[in-house]
Amino acid sequence: MSRAVIYETFGGPEVLELREVPEPHAGPGEVRIRITAAGLNPMDWGIAAQPEAAAQFGITVPSGFGFDFAGVVDEVGSEATGFAVGDRVYGGALGRAVADFVVADTNAGTAEALLWHTPESISDEVAATLPVAGMTAAAALAAIDLRSGDTVLIGGAAGGVGVFAVQLAKLAGARVLGTASQGTFEFLRGFGAEPVTYGPGLADRVRALAPDGVSAATDLFGTETAETALALGVPPERISTVAAGANPPGGVRATGGFDAGPDAMARITGAILAGKITVPIAATFPIEKIRDAVTQQAGRHVHGKIVITL
């Protein structure tokens, strides 16, 4: 037997249970990973709490929990290519990541194949934070064709995706204004962003910070930043949102992690190795404390990522 976090009904952290489950094994074209770390994302507890959100991802209860993981390959199925026993890897497994073992497809042509080799100098805890946040940030900036010289407004800049988006935007040569609460201003300044308080009056505060205007924007939380950018005259094709569903305001570009380019993770890990991107880990929790970890993250006042260790 092995362990996995399971929920049988939708709800808050209290529905999450650490259970003994049958040990999975790698089939043809698959590898099994012994998980050492699993990074949490808002989408994880959003899916567990809201049947409507779960349905969008094809998840029904009972279900496992989490997406991002890192670990070591310990079983290789027939016809599996590119990975060997002992390889350190990281990747994504929707509704299955917070568990002792994850079985992953190695066929790059399938939607299930989100698996990469972990660079030697990147820890499993850091690798486990990368897939959702890194790919989403890369997709959000690619959708607006961010380039050197832009002044970009990033909504939700202090969140898990935001810290990647801010740093990627700075690397691209953009000036970054980031919406956040007052308590995160110094945190954001550490990444080179100019923080601005979200909420009513945002457009006026942005005008004061950037009297020459904003040329691009991405909204990583809700639609306030996208709507503000439209009001400031930013063309809709230079505004992206990751949280507005299929009907973003004013024709702005809806995107998400699965729209990231094939080189997104290599660019991000390369920047981490070069010391150009920092991954802030706010807290780590053992798998037995999954409810505490999700409770802390759901409060949305975490400066950085939360990681489950196994």
Summary of the structure (lengths in Angstrom):
residues: 310
radius of gyration: 19.3
end to end distance: 15.2
largest distance: 61.6
contacts: 1108
relative contact order: 0.15
helix: 33%
strand: 26%
